[in-house]
Amino acid sequence: MALGLLMGWERKEDTEVFKAMTKPSVEMCNRFREELKKQFGFEGELESTLCWDIQENIFGRSFNLLTEEGLEDFRNADGMSKTSGCPVVCGIAAQLAAEKILELI
């Protein structure tokens, strides 16, 4: 979202601006997957940067965080752990986004 705010376009017809912002977004997503793989020691490649795919790689399964049971299971699996869970993943994403923004301004 931050990259979109920085580089976004005002008119959907402005395809040149869209093309210009796509490259840094793709670079950042690829870097995010690489960093997750490095920090968590994933086997193989992450298929996406969607939460449930990341959960599958970290915990061996995904969780439905919209249900009490799913949220409790996520907490019990240390999903909210500051060393191995969601805060680590979000921290990596925030750091990489900040680095990319600083590179672009």
QUIFENQUI-V308734 format. One record per residue. N is the residue number from 1. RES is the residue in three letters. SS is DSSP state (A for helix, B for strand, O for the rest). NEAR is the number of other ideal C-beta (glycine too) atoms within 10 Angstrom. D_LAST is the distance of its C-alpha to the last C-alpha in Angstrom with 1 decimal. Layout:
[[N:RES:SS:NEAR:D_LAST] [N:RES:SS:NEAR:D_LAST]]
This chain:
[[1:MET:O:7:15.6] [2:ALA:A:12:12.3] [3:LEU:A:16:10.7] [4:GLY:A:10:13.2] [5:LEU:A:8:12.3] [6:LEU:A:14:8.6] [7:MET:A:17:9.8] [8:GLY:O:12:13.5] [9:TRP:O:15:16.1] [10:GLU:O:7:18.6] [11:ARG:O:8:21.5] [12:LYS:O:8:22.7] [13:GLU:O:9:24.0] [14:ASP:O:12:20.6] [15:THR:A:10:20.8] [16:GLU:A:9:18.4] [17:VAL:A:15:15.4] [18:PHE:A:14:17.1] [19:LYS:A:10:17.5] [20:ALA:A:12:13.9] [21:MET:A:17:12.8] [22:THR:A:12:15.9] [23:LYS:A:10:15.1] [24:PRO:A:16:12.3] [25:SER:A:13:14.5] [26:VAL:A:10:17.5] [27:GLU:A:13:16.0] [28:MET:A:20:15.2] [29:CYS:A:15:18.7] [30:ASN:A:12:20.3] [31:ARG:A:14:18.8] [32:PHE:A:20:20.0] [33:ARG:A:19:23.4] [34:GLU:A:13:23.6] [35:GLU:A:15:22.8] [36:LEU:A:20:25.3] [37:LYS:A:15:27.9] [38:LYS:A:10:27.5] [39:GLN:A:13:27.7] [40:PHE:A:15:30.4] [41:GLY:O:9:32.3] [42:PHE:O:15:32.5] [43:GLU:O:6:35.0] [44:GLY:O:7:33.8] [45:GLU:O:9:30.7] [46:LEU:O:19:29.2] [47:GLU:O:11:30.0] [48:SER:O:10:27.1] [49:THR:O:15:24.8] [50:LEU:O:11:27.1] [51:CYS:A:14:28.5] [52:TRP:A:13:32.1] [53:ASP:A:14:31.3] [54:ILE:A:22:29.6] [55:GLN:A:20:32.6] [56:GLU:A:16:35.0] [57:ASN:A:20:33.6] [58:ILE:A:21:33.5] [59:PHE:A:16:36.7] [60:GLY:O:8:38.6] [61:ARG:O:11:38.6] [62:SER:O:17:36.6] [63:PHE:O:21:37.3] [64:ASN:O:12:37.7] [65:LEU:O:16:36.0] [66:LEU:O:7:37.4] [67:THR:O:10:40.8] [68:GLU:A:9:42.3] [69:GLU:A:9:43.8] [70:GLY:A:14:40.5] [71:LEU:A:15:38.6] [72:GLU:A:11:41.4] [73:ASP:A:16:41.5] [74:PHE:A:20:37.7] [75:ARG:A:14:38.2] [76:ASN:A:10:41.3] [77:ALA:O:17:39.3] [78:ASP:O:14:36.9] [79:GLY:O:20:34.2] [80:MET:O:13:32.9] [81:SER:O:12:33.3] [82:LYS:O:10:30.6] [83:THR:O:7:31.3] [84:SER:O:16:31.8] [85:GLY:O:18:30.9] [86:CYS:A:18:28.5] [87:PRO:A:13:26.7] [88:VAL:A:16:25.9] [89:VAL:A:21:24.6] [90:CYS:A:11:22.4] [91:GLY:A:12:21.2] [92:ILE:A:17:20.2] [93:ALA:A:17:18.4] [94:ALA:A:11:16.5] [95:GLN:A:12:15.6] [96:LEU:A:17:14.4] [97:ALA:A:16:12.3] [98:ALA:A:11:10.7] [99:GLU:A:12:10.3] [100:LYS:A:19:8.8] [101:ILE:A:16:6.2] [102:LEU:A:8:5.4] [103:GLU:A:10:5.9] [104:LEU:A:11:3.8] [105:ILE:O:6:0.0]]
